[in-house]
Amino acid sequence: MIAVRVNGRHVTVEEGATLLDAARAAGVHIPTLCHHPGLPAHAACRMCLVEVSGEHDPQPACRTQARDGARVETDTDALQAFRRADAQWLLARHPNDCMRCEIDGACQLQTLVRENQWEDLWPKIPAGTVDAEDVLSKDHTSPSIWRDLSKCIECGLCADVCGESVQEQFVIGFAGRGFDRRPVTVFDAPLRETSCISCGQCTLVCPVGALIEAPHWHEVLQTLGAHRRVSVVQVAPATRVAISEEFGLTPGTVSTRRLINALRQLGFDYVFDTNFAADLTIMEEGSELLARLEAGTGLPLFTSCCPGWVNWVELNRPDLLPHLSTTKSPQQMHGAIAKRSGFVRSLGADFAEGRAEPYVVSVMPCTAKKDEARRPGQSGDVDHVLTTRELARMIRSRGIPFAALSDDGQFDSPLGESTGAAQIFGASGGVMEAMVRTAAHLKGADHDLPLEWEALRGVGQGIKTATIPGVGTVAVCNGIASAQHMLEGEGWRSAYVAVEVMACVGGCLGGGGEPKSMDPHILRKRAAAIYAVDADAPRRRSYENGDVQALYASELQSPNSPAAHRLLHTCYAPRHSRRLLLMRFLDCVDRRDGAAAAQLFHPEGVWSTASAFGEIEGADQIEAFISGTLPPRGYGAEFARHRMEAAADVDDLTVLAPDGGRSRFQVDLCTLGNETSPRTVIRRLTRSIL
């Protein structure tokens, strides 16, 4: 142990501790902007400079190791003056628009200004003027993440978490030096045109509002306020644990029932549990695994619940697409059921006859879920996706005293029942553990097997494995970087029968939309809460969910049946491929979105329909045909989608129509735009009836 004196207070810390650690142990507050406990310290912001005995110059507390006998001063007049000058430099480059900022009230720079009464340092911006550079710095192209470099303080945390420290995606890095230093993407491209997988870890560590989740909560609040539509909300397992932190409750507090009451006060008509669909996912995915084991093809099966992981495969390794489970994620399953199953028919004649549909919102710990809700073949099933942080903003905006709410809320039926297996979906390893419980049962091998597989648990980055009697060896990749390392070789092909990948370390509990925390043990606390809920659940295997059993009996027939595939399964395509453009076009046709379909075509593009309508020439005419000539789309059970016949074959452009007919398409592409911003579009789309 090392003895240090901080502002005259004696404290002992372990060998290797920093001066910041020593100060906190002594109860002394040192301001920081660029420090995060899970990332390397770069001392970029210089706010944490302290005076240390024996040192001529002030030292950054975040990266200076404590030495035995050191005397540290943190609040001398010189240090206070420096911090004030440092803040003045930061604020001179920072827009004064806290009132409009998404993280107003949760911004570390704003907190420093408020605590130190530095408001006078902020330059006064005349009303009606706009800084052109600030406008150009905004990037809202991604469906999941917004960037505003005018707010950036160059702390480097986004580059660290996106780079070698955690995710190893290297989408964001730093360019320039000194005053011109700033985080950029490769070739300074908009996020949508990069290899970003929408994991949102950059938004989780950004101390200001330079990186945020694409905000949807404003629209949701307006829709709920008008109360013109029947509204439905589903809540993910990780959300009910982490949202407690947003309102000052102890990390790891399970606030499921309190959360239900808050959602009802916000105006939702039906509050459902995403865990219902998680149990359904396990029934489909477990059955799919057994079918592949029996056929000896498509192994190992990769889970597909994490949209960040699915994005990574489509972007970087399309050769892995045949290994992905075709089951939709719980979010998308729940959305499809809420809009196109028996539940919607129970809402009244307009819903039953396809003239109306409910407004469906999901609350997720994940920014990539916003991306997922717009995938072709799935878009529209979930109208808006909120992160845990966004929901907290809604609750605060409406003045709901979350921490004081009664803890007695109940999910609505029939999409609210769940088992303990669904609860653990939120933790890394939880999907695999839940699938093992059901797959073992379906093979008749569950009686002698434990319910809890400790080998598959844990929040540390890396790969976890377990051998399941009667099933085989399975693996869990905790974080996208772990998956990348595993896939560098070929051993995984023969070593495992199933692999779970979660893009974020810790799984959904560490998702990019969760509350920001400086607690280095936060993932363990959240995981302990999730597993405690599972341990206390009266039913802990997905097949024990009575409402899931009833859904199969009334509508879906059996797991992996044709009826289940139409509603609960999906298709994949490599990014920038003919197959993906075709899938996007068919999705526009199904939803009668002529404007979006026209954007996929060259202005003089041609669609050969192989029907009485013949060839439709020109993007404008294609838009008019889809929006005005085709019959209006139906809702509920009347809304059916085109589907690709092959779930993941890159070259197969065979399509199953809603009426069961088969067609094959030929897609001829060309490029629009200039060299710096090219765009691949359809020049000619030719349909052949099979």
LOGUZA-541887 format. One line per field, with one value per residue (C-alpha): residue in three letters; x, y, z. Coordinates in steps of 0.001 Angstrom, whole numbers. Layout:
LOGUZA-541887
res	[ALA ...]
c1	[X ...]
c2	[Y ...]
c3	[Z ...]
***
This chain:
LOGUZA-541887
res	[MET ILE ALA VAL ARG VAL ASN GLY ARG HIS VAL THR VAL GLU GLU GLY ALA THR LEU LEU ASP ALA ALA ARG ALA ALA GLY VAL HIS ILE PRO THR LEU CYS HIS HIS PRO GLY LEU PRO ALA HIS ALA ALA CYS ARG MET CYS LEU VAL GLU VAL SER GLY GLU HIS ASP PRO GLN PRO ALA CYS ARG THR GLN ALA ARG ASP GLY ALA ARG VAL GLU THR ASP THR ASP ALA LEU GLN ALA PHE ARG ARG ALA ASP ALA GLN TRP LEU LEU ALA ARG HIS PRO ASN ASP CYS MET ARG CYS GLU ILE ASP GLY ALA CYS GLN LEU GLN THR LEU VAL ARG GLU ASN GLN TRP GLU ASP LEU TRP PRO LYS ILE PRO ALA GLY THR VAL ASP ALA GLU ASP VAL LEU SER LYS ASP HIS THR SER PRO SER ILE TRP ARG ASP LEU SER LYS CYS ILE GLU CYS GLY LEU CYS ALA ASP VAL CYS GLY GLU SER VAL GLN GLU GLN PHE VAL ILE GLY PHE ALA GLY ARG GLY PHE ASP ARG ARG PRO VAL THR VAL PHE ASP ALA PRO LEU ARG GLU THR SER CYS ILE SER CYS GLY GLN CYS THR LEU VAL CYS PRO VAL GLY ALA LEU ILE GLU ALA PRO HIS TRP HIS GLU VAL LEU GLN THR LEU GLY ALA HIS ARG ARG VAL SER VAL VAL GLN VAL ALA PRO ALA THR ARG VAL ALA ILE SER GLU GLU PHE GLY LEU THR PRO GLY THR VAL SER THR ARG ARG LEU ILE ASN ALA LEU ARG GLN LEU GLY PHE ASP TYR VAL PHE ASP THR ASN PHE ALA ALA ASP LEU THR ILE MET GLU GLU GLY SER GLU LEU LEU ALA ARG LEU GLU ALA GLY THR GLY LEU PRO LEU PHE THR SER CYS CYS PRO GLY TRP VAL ASN TRP VAL GLU LEU ASN ARG PRO ASP LEU LEU PRO HIS LEU SER THR THR LYS SER PRO GLN GLN MET HIS GLY ALA ILE ALA LYS ARG SER GLY PHE VAL ARG SER LEU GLY ALA ASP PHE ALA GLU GLY ARG ALA GLU PRO TYR VAL VAL SER VAL MET PRO CYS THR ALA LYS LYS ASP GLU ALA ARG ARG PRO GLY GLN SER GLY ASP VAL ASP HIS VAL LEU THR THR ARG GLU LEU ALA ARG MET ILE ARG SER ARG GLY ILE PRO PHE ALA ALA LEU SER ASP ASP GLY GLN PHE ASP SER PRO LEU GLY GLU SER THR GLY ALA ALA GLN ILE PHE GLY ALA SER GLY GLY VAL MET GLU ALA MET VAL ARG THR ALA ALA HIS LEU LYS GLY ALA ASP HIS ASP LEU PRO LEU GLU TRP GLU ALA LEU ARG GLY VAL GLY GLN GLY ILE LYS THR ALA THR ILE PRO GLY VAL GLY THR VAL ALA VAL CYS ASN GLY ILE ALA SER ALA GLN HIS MET LEU GLU GLY GLU GLY TRP ARG SER ALA TYR VAL ALA VAL GLU VAL MET ALA CYS VAL GLY GLY CYS LEU GLY GLY GLY GLY GLU PRO LYS SER MET ASP PRO HIS ILE LEU ARG LYS ARG ALA ALA ALA ILE TYR ALA VAL ASP ALA ASP ALA PRO ARG ARG ARG SER TYR GLU ASN GLY ASP VAL GLN ALA LEU TYR ALA SER GLU LEU GLN SER PRO ASN SER PRO ALA ALA HIS ARG LEU LEU HIS THR CYS TYR ALA PRO ARG HIS SER ARG ARG LEU LEU LEU MET ARG PHE LEU ASP CYS VAL ASP ARG ARG ASP GLY ALA ALA ALA ALA GLN LEU PHE HIS PRO GLU GLY VAL TRP SER THR ALA SER ALA PHE GLY GLU ILE GLU GLY ALA ASP GLN ILE GLU ALA PHE ILE SER GLY THR LEU PRO PRO ARG GLY TYR GLY ALA GLU PHE ALA ARG HIS ARG MET GLU ALA ALA ALA ASP VAL ASP ASP LEU THR VAL LEU ALA PRO ASP GLY GLY ARG SER ARG PHE GLN VAL ASP LEU CYS THR LEU GLY ASN GLU THR SER PRO ARG THR VAL ILE ARG ARG LEU THR ARG SER ILE LEU]
c1	[0 1031 467 -530 -1641 -4355 -5213 -3798 -5877 -3954 -5071 -3594 -4085 -2862 312 -407 -3269 -3435 -3597 -7238 -7856 -6126 -8170 -11430 -10359 -9783 -13205 -11667 -13387 -11230 -13057 -12558 -13918 -11889 -11634 -13542 -12773 -13020 -10674 -7018 -6251 -4903 -5143 -6517 -8807 -6237 -9033 -7613 -4183 -2898 228 2484 5398 8696 7219 7894 4779 1218 472 -2695 -4252 -5970 -2718 -83 649 653 3976 4541 4725 3494 1669 -1021 -2891 -5989 -7504 -4760 -5416 -3119 -5000 -8371 -7216 -5917 -9187 -11083 -8838 -9118 -12903 -12826 -10932 -13406 -16447 -15125 -15528 -18705 -22206 -24347 -27492 -27979 -31720 -31906 -29249 -30361 -28162 -29090 -28707 -26405 -23487 -20201 -19117 -22421 -22008 -18540 -19848 -22755 -20739 -18029 -20299 -18379 -21409 -19637 -16984 -19466 -19381 -22675 -23951 -26187 -29665 -30251 -26622 -25331 -21743 -21295 -18621 -21002 -23665 -21237 -20103 -23526 -24051 -27563 -27230 -27099 -30460 -28921 -26265 -26061 -22787 -22287 -18596 -19338 -19874 -16778 -14162 -11559 -11418 -10673 -13050 -15055 -11920 -10734 -13959 -14403 -10745 -8298 -9405 -12808 -14702 -11823 -14012 -11848 -14719 -13771 -10204 -8411 -7030 -5211 -3139 -3584 -6549 -7466 -7531 -10914 -12460 -13196 -14416 -12397 -12176 -14419 -17450 -20906 -21506 -24049 -21340 -18817 -18506 -20231 -22305 -24460 -23362 -23476 -20558 -19287 -22514 -22158 -18751 -19121 -19129 -20966 -23542 -21166 -22358 -25905 -28460 -30779 -33549 -37048 -38570 -39916 -42122 -43238 -44207 -46193 -48051 -48889 -49974 -52425 -53805 -55312 -53880 -53954 -50403 -48317 -44926 -42566 -39725 -36423 -34945 -31803 -33875 -35836 -32595 -30525 -33201 -33047 -29659 -31196 -33255 -30704 -31582 -28864 -27254 -28738 -32164 -34860 -37601 -39894 -43189 -42239 -41336 -44707 -46472 -44320 -45162 -48866 -48547 -46840 -50012 -49343 -52526 -50795 -47537 -46011 -42824 -40176 -39377 -42552 -40946 -37597 -39264 -40722 -37274 -35846 -38576 -37773 -33986 -33724 -35811 -33722 -30541 -31895 -32997 -29496 -27938 -30134 -29362 -25680 -25673 -25329 -23303 -22359 -25547 -24848 -27468 -29090 -30637 -27927 -28385 -24875 -23490 -25802 -24644 -21031 -21602 -23400 -20674 -17539 -18220 -21183 -19806 -21147 -24751 -25807 -24702 -26941 -30174 -33093 -35195 -35965 -34820 -37312 -37939 -38957 -40911 -42879 -43578 -44812 -47097 -48437 -49403 -50366 -51640 -54756 -53953 -54564 -57861 -59049 -58769 -61922 -63370 -61015 -58016 -59518 -60425 -57046 -57961 -55863 -52877 -51559 -48663 -45825 -42815 -39944 -37652 -34219 -30728 -29328 -28826 -28540 -32181 -33109 -31254 -32865 -36403 -35756 -34433 -36164 -38856 -39193 -39597 -42853 -43429 -41904 -42726 -40120 -37265 -36288 -33079 -33134 -31700 -34424 -37169 -35649 -35809 -39485 -40260 -38426 -40057 -43520 -42517 -43175 -41490 -40042 -38276 -41456 -43797 -45433 -43772 -46941 -47368 -48323 -47716 -50781 -51874 -51342 -47918 -46627 -45914 -42294 -39929 -36591 -34882 -36110 -34849 -31241 -31293 -29979 -26630 -23802 -24295 -27973 -29313 -27159 -28045 -31756 -31441 -29575 -32392 -34984 -32854 -31955 -35647 -36623 -34017 -35323 -32026 -32964 -33856 -30268 -28894 -28487 -30607 -27708 -24622 -22001 -19424 -21507 -21824 -19578 -19148 -15450 -14511 -13569 -14956 -16820 -17586 -19572 -20298 -23977 -24724 -26936 -26342 -22618 -20118 -21368 -19532 -20300 -18375 -18611 -18079 -17621 -13827 -13894 -15956 -13519 -10585 -12410 -13244 -9658 -9024 -11112 -11237 -14679 -16251 -15658 -15352 -18898 -22493 -23786 -22217 -23740 -22307 -23167 -21541 -21286 -19193 -21570 -24318 -27395 -26535 -23604 -25565 -24940 -28354 -27966 -27398 -23901 -21965 -18499 -18798 -16158 -18300 -21611 -21914 -21490 -24160 -26617 -25869 -26388 -29835 -30777 -29727 -31535 -34788 -34247 -33533 -36782 -38950 -41666 -40934 -37372 -37572 -39035 -41249 -43057 -44527 -48274 -49062 -46367 -47893 -51317 -49945 -48560 -51832 -53975 -51852 -48302 -48898 -45406 -41844 -40301 -43636 -44501 -46823 -44041 -41581 -43908 -44189 -41085 -38171 -36144 -33577 -30101 -28010 -24492 -24337 -24264 -25399 -28050 -29893 -30089 -31322 -34003 -35054 -35258 -37338 -39776 -40094 -41052 -43630 -45143 -45426 -46517 -43655 -43208 -40886 -38392 -38604 -37848 -34676 -33375 -33597 -31701 -33912 -34350 -34545 -36910 -39036 -40208 -43167 -44007 -47654 -50371 -48638 -45615 -42509 -42590 -39968 -38467 -38149 -41021 -43366 -42273 -43079 -46487 -47297 -46461 -48131 -51176 -51867 -51307 -54186 -53666 -51828 -53790 -52918 -52950 -53289 -54078 -50519 -48320 -44733 -42618 -39906 -36671 -36893 -33352 -32629 -29023 -27842 -26035 -26808 -30369 -32897 -35918 -38861 -41993 -44962 -47602 -49996 -47462 -46293 -42615 -40639 -37010 -35486 -32564 -31078 -28846 -26978 -25264 -23677 -24996 -23219 -19623 -16351 -16570 -20206 -21128 -24457 -25326 -28846 -30980 -30808 -33170 -35236 -36622 -39138 -39681 -42573 -41586]
c2	[0 3581 6507 9808 13146 14912 18461 17533 14342 11098 8145 4778 3281 186 87 1402 3664 7114 10437 10598 7306 8694 11880 9962 7667 10788 12178 14992 15959 16650 17718 15600 15631 13048 10353 7069 4100 1577 3365 4491 7887 10448 13599 15483 17919 18936 19710 17273 18923 18896 20111 17319 17701 17347 18189 21553 21500 20427 16790 15188 13234 10766 9224 10109 7189 7888 7513 6853 10019 12341 15504 16584 19885 20041 23507 26115 29547 28716 25481 27190 29930 27361 25439 28632 29493 25921 26152 29488 27862 24968 27218 29518 26587 25158 26223 27833 25812 23751 24364 22379 19778 16155 15636 18854 18095 15130 16915 16911 20226 21814 20483 22059 25413 25308 24167 26779 29616 29951 31193 34493 32662 31626 33942 35633 34503 37097 35785 34760 34013 30579 29430 27740 25403 24205 23423 21380 19500 17910 14363 12918 10318 7285 5894 5221 7818 11583 13538 17224 18109 21690 20268 18046 18733 16392 14108 11062 8679 7910 6953 4806 2844 2429 1487 -901 -331 -2021 -2527 -2586 -1146 1950 3885 7020 8288 11602 13904 17216 18660 21349 23627 21621 18218 16527 13068 11977 8943 7308 9857 12054 10185 10428 7619 5981 5509 3934 472 1668 -1151 1270 -259 3218 2741 6136 7740 5923 7469 10920 13420 16094 16044 15506 11903 10918 8303 9464 10990 9574 10459 13834 12239 9499 12051 14093 10995 9925 13450 13606 10173 9621 6118 2956 2794 -213 -278 -3196 -3116 -5010 -6848 -4706 -1523 -2393 -2742 147 2851 2914 4634 7562 8436 8009 4469 1985 387 -3077 -2070 -3915 -1413 -3472 -2643 959 1281 -140 2511 5255 4070 4127 7681 8655 7571 4110 2060 -1326 -2106 -5382 -7287 -7861 -10990 -12587 -12423 -13536 -16783 -17028 -16382 -19273 -21614 -20726 -20522 -23684 -25604 -24154 -25356 -28881 -28920 -27901 -30500 -33175 -32056 -31468 -28158 -24493 -25182 -23563 -21564 -17924 -16106 -13114 -11165 -8479 -6056 -4664 -8161 -8704 -5357 -6433 -9704 -8015 -5362 -7438 -11175 -11923 -15456 -16012 -15127 -18794 -19417 -16679 -17813 -16605 -15835 -12182 -10486 -10296 -6624 -7365 -10500 -8544 -5761 -8224 -9963 -6678 -5520 -8692 -11333 -12066 -9197 -6546 -8176 -7799 -3997 -3528 -3744 -1239 -3210 -6617 -5584 -4059 -355 606 -547 267 2607 367 1628 -362 623 -863 -663 -520 2158 -451 -1390 1892 635 -2806 -1371 -36 -3256 -4346 -6876 -5639 -1869 -541 -3340 -1086 2582 4056 2740 4516 3937 3659 7178 8540 7020 8686 12040 11455 10628 13724 15889 14914 15449 11844 11084 7745 6825 7566 5483 2438 -859 -2727 -2376 -5413 -6137 -6484 -9798 -11644 -10282 -9736 -13196 -14355 -16821 -16497 -17626 -14482 -12270 -13322 -12255 -8945 -10395 -11727 -15491 -15224 -15991 -19105 -20251 -19773 -21636 -24500 -24923 -25320 -27207 -29771 -30167 -30605 -33370 -34952 -34357 -31678 -33771 -34372 -30981 -27887 -24822 -22471 -22613 -20589 -21221 -19057 -16165 -13199 -9638 -9741 -9424 -12689 -16080 -18448 -22081 -25000 -28526 -29473 -33218 -34206 -30885 -30156 -27424 -23854 -20534 -16991 -14025 -11110 -8060 -7675 -7621 -11105 -12368 -10841 -12591 -15931 -15618 -14869 -18619 -21560 -23606 -22285 -24158 -27541 -26572 -25346 -26136 -22707 -19309 -16268 -12884 -9625 -6539 -4763 -6078 -7326 -7848 -5616 -4579 -2666 -1477 1890 3183 2403 5063 6516 5345 5950 2935 380 -2439 -1360 -4343 -6816 -5035 -5031 -8689 -9745 -8171 -9914 -13338 -12758 -12146 -15409 -17326 -16087 -16718 -19392 -20642 -20606 -22338 -20637 -23575 -23163 -19802 -20434 -17489 -18594 -22076 -20530 -18446 -21566 -23423 -20627 -19082 -20315 -24106 -25090 -23708 -23273 -23964 -22069 -19823 -19078 -18349 -15837 -13811 -14523 -15106 -12828 -12678 -11209 -9615 -8216 -4446 -2631 -5812 -6381 -8589 -5812 -3234 -5692 -6344 -2615 -2076 -4868 -3430 -64 -1773 -3609 -400 1641 4061 5251 8106 5804 3301 6040 6922 3431 3982 5967 8894 7051 3622 921 -1584 -4499 -5817 -8990 -8010 -6150 -2909 -3807 -1655 1429 3955 6660 6994 9513 7079 4252 6450 7348 3705 2436 5302 5780 2816 -144 -760 760 -1482 -3252 -3391 -6154 -9624 -7975 -6673 -9323 -8970 -10289 -12640 -13903 -17630 -18203 -16651 -15692 -16801 -13761 -14589 -15903 -13257 -15558 -13959 -15360 -13037 -12531 -14701 -17538 -16982 -17225 -14748 -14219 -10788 -9423 -6239 -4043 -1348 1938 4776 8260 11188 12351 10689 11843 10788 7979 6170 2785 2673 371 1025 -1785 -4211 -7192 -9639 -13157 -15296 -18849]
c3	[0 -674 1707 74 1489 -556 552 3952 4251 4694 2557 1519 -1946 -3746 -5809 -9320 -8251 -9812 -8034 -9121 -7312 -4224 -4288 -4520 -1705 372 -542 -2579 -5845 -8891 -12067 -15207 -18737 -20653 -17969 -18144 -15866 -18696 -21123 -21178 -19647 -22135 -20001 -22990 -21170 -18479 -16018 -13481 -13141 -9553 -7790 -6489 -4109 -5917 -9331 -10949 -13132 -12351 -13206 -14645 -11801 -14136 -15403 -12812 -10505 -6794 -5043 -1379 688 -2052 -1049 -3476 -3715 -5892 -5393 -5245 -6743 -9674 -10438 -10173 -12523 -15000 -14978 -15582 -18538 -19825 -19642 -21447 -24332 -24483 -24306 -27009 -29401 -27907 -28983 -26313 -27015 -23853 -24007 -27257 -26454 -26027 -22977 -21206 -17499 -18091 -19780 -17909 -19418 -18462 -14917 -14641 -15844 -13417 -10385 -10895 -12063 -15315 -17257 -17877 -19900 -22569 -25582 -26375 -29783 -31464 -32237 -35834 -36693 -37640 -37715 -41101 -39765 -37040 -39629 -41693 -38607 -38054 -39313 -38987 -41752 -39468 -38323 -34895 -34044 -34523 -34537 -33860 -33914 -32880 -29378 -29384 -26692 -28262 -25227 -27405 -25626 -28779 -30693 -27787 -27393 -31158 -31545 -29953 -26354 -26766 -30036 -32571 -35326 -35979 -37536 -35577 -35202 -34723 -37395 -37114 -34291 -31690 -32340 -35472 -33740 -34154 -34372 -37932 -39820 -42589 -45434 -43271 -44637 -43034 -40542 -42826 -45467 -43093 -41568 -38357 -36839 -34771 -31439 -29872 -27493 -28645 -27407 -24097 -23302 -24892 -21983 -23964 -26773 -29687 -30088 -29159 -30098 -32895 -30744 -31201 -27837 -28950 -31613 -29232 -26584 -29111 -30349 -26810 -25937 -28855 -27925 -31380 -31801 -29720 -28349 -27387 -25686 -25095 -22564 -22846 -19826 -19515 -19418 -16277 -14322 -15660 -15716 -11909 -12192 -14088 -11023 -8256 -7209 -6293 -9365 -9831 -8530 -10487 -11322 -13542 -11839 -11158 -14838 -15921 -13851 -15375 -18912 -18095 -16785 -20043 -21842 -23289 -23629 -23452 -21656 -22819 -22079 -24751 -22736 -24114 -27556 -26091 -25029 -28526 -30015 -28017 -29231 -32832 -32486 -30386 -32921 -35732 -34032 -33667 -37311 -38403 -36128 -37639 -41188 -40450 -42353 -41475 -38344 -36140 -35764 -34867 -32811 -34518 -31605 -31621 -34554 -34138 -34750 -37738 -39155 -38744 -40610 -43493 -43727 -43197 -43495 -45790 -46112 -42575 -43461 -43931 -40331 -38868 -37285 -39382 -36316 -35789 -32623 -29720 -30531 -34113 -33209 -30643 -33123 -35762 -33260 -31882 -35388 -37243 -34792 -32753 -30387 -33041 -34054 -30460 -30685 -32760 -36248 -37899 -36673 -37440 -40987 -41815 -41782 -38758 -36742 -33262 -32632 -31429 -29447 -27975 -25116 -25658 -24141 -27665 -30321 -33110 -32462 -34167 -37230 -36942 -36920 -40433 -41963 -45196 -44492 -40914 -41154 -39788 -37286 -34615 -35186 -32858 -30730 -27527 -25603 -21823 -21664 -23939 -21820 -18758 -20592 -21343 -17729 -16489 -19157 -17915 -14278 -13251 -9876 -10944 -7701 -5721 -7918 -6367 -7223 -8188 -11960 -14033 -17712 -19898 -21364 -23677 -24687 -21160 -19742 -19635 -17993 -16257 -19470 -21191 -18361 -18850 -22523 -21251 -20129 -22258 -22445 -21564 -25045 -25274 -21765 -22484 -25789 -24109 -21588 -24351 -26900 -24256 -23432 -27079 -27358 -24163 -22353 -19835 -16784 -15700 -16775 -14568 -15220 -14561 -16765 -14908 -17655 -19997 -17548 -16810 -18023 -18901 -22557 -24219 -25261 -22945 -23801 -22414 -23588 -23405 -23299 -26193 -27965 -28305 -27453 -27564 -27340 -26237 -27694 -25260 -27456 -31197 -30869 -29308 -32237 -34711 -33064 -33029 -36718 -37741 -37861 -39037 -35828 -34894 -37804 -36210 -32537 -31880 -32785 -31718 -31024 -29322 -30247 -28514 -30015 -26657 -23782 -21100 -23675 -23614 -20046 -21553 -24598 -26200 -25074 -21375 -18687 -18627 -15599 -14188 -11900 -13037 -11614 -13137 -15497 -12643 -10598 -13488 -14293 -10678 -10777 -14034 -12768 -9460 -11384 -13253 -10050 -8489 -11552 -11136 -14681 -15973 -19373 -22440 -23390 -20039 -21127 -21283 -23551 -25998 -26035 -26692 -29585 -31259 -30705 -32141 -34898 -35391 -35388 -34179 -33995 -37458 -39165 -42384 -40348 -37872 -40674 -42307 -39106 -37039 -39439 -41683 -44508 -44899 -47631 -47948 -47828 -51180 -52981 -55656 -53200 -50593 -53101 -54238 -50631 -49946 -53077 -52210 -48715 -50228 -52436 -49472 -47460 -50547 -50021 -53591 -52700 -50958 -53841 -56382 -54463 -55207 -58982 -61569 -62698 -66017 -64411 -65666 -63763 -65901 -63895 -65906 -65473 -67335 -66353 -68511 -68153 -65959 -67065 -64887 -61117 -61021 -62747 -60457 -57457 -58861 -59650 -56163 -54319 -56537 -58822 -56523 -54116 -50654 -48245 -45567 -41905 -39357 -40831 -44209 -44452 -46035 -47193 -50016 -48794 -50262 -50901 -49636 -46247 -46927 -50408 -51802 -55431 -55073 -56158 -56029 -54244 -52616 -53133 -50422 -52454 -52553 -56127 -57044 -59110 -59990 -60471 -62416 -60999 -63180 -61261 -62012 -60041 -59360 -57748 -57814 -56831 -53238 -52766 -55197 -54835 -56302 -57762 -59901 -63640 -64605 -62535 -64435 -62976 -64320 -63085 -62145]
***
